[in-house]
Amino acid sequence: MKVGISVLVCLLVIDTGLVKGSCPSVCFCSDPYNAHVIDCRSRSLGNIPVDLLNDTLQFWLQENNITAIDVQFCKKMPQLHYLYINDNQISAIPVNTFVDCEQLYGIDLRNNNISTLESFTFMNLPRLSYLILNGNNISHIEEHAFGTFTSLYELDLESNPLNCDCTIYPFWSWYVGRANLEFRYPCERDSATCSNGTLVKSLQVDALTKCNPANFQCFNGGKYVTRSNGHVVCECIGNWTGNFCQ
């Protein structure tokens, strides 16, 4: 009787497709403590490099000349946890820039030239713990600029000349409802400050309540309008005049 000998052949398959992209030639890529870092600090970059490693966890872009953030950049780095892009020349952040950055824990945008935070700038960031925006030129924060931020505990807006007329109402309402927000340093006071030095949280409720269109009432056919300076006023018809068309 013949004895059949079965030979089990084990094949080791190496999947080279797990990590895609490459390290930008002007940057340094390392894996200190398994952190997957792309280090592009102080390289005189005018733009964010295009070809990026998709397993990157930390992206260091400090002290360059970057003027814009590509809305698609997080699609190339779906696991990104920390973005350091402070000390650049960024003047605006397009709507939904971070919508694909669900894994982000921290964003550092300090010392740029940002003047306005548009609606839906920081959305879909359920893990975001800290957002650093100090040292910009932010004067206006539009309604819904910030998402629900279920994990945020640190928001730094120090050294920004916030315009505290009626246009501040949406941000003020959002801000005062988040007592859990901490400051960057234990000795630091509240960092969101109006251009005249007044703390945003100290703005009087009565004064800002009238800025809410839902609480603003015009009589005799008048309609409320928001002027360019942010003030909500009644626009009267016929012979009616006065603050409330009476």
Summary of the structure (lengths in Angstrom):
residues: 246
radius of gyration: 25.1
end to end distance: 113.0
largest distance: 116.5
contacts: 667
relative contact order: 0.08
helix: 12%
strand: 16%
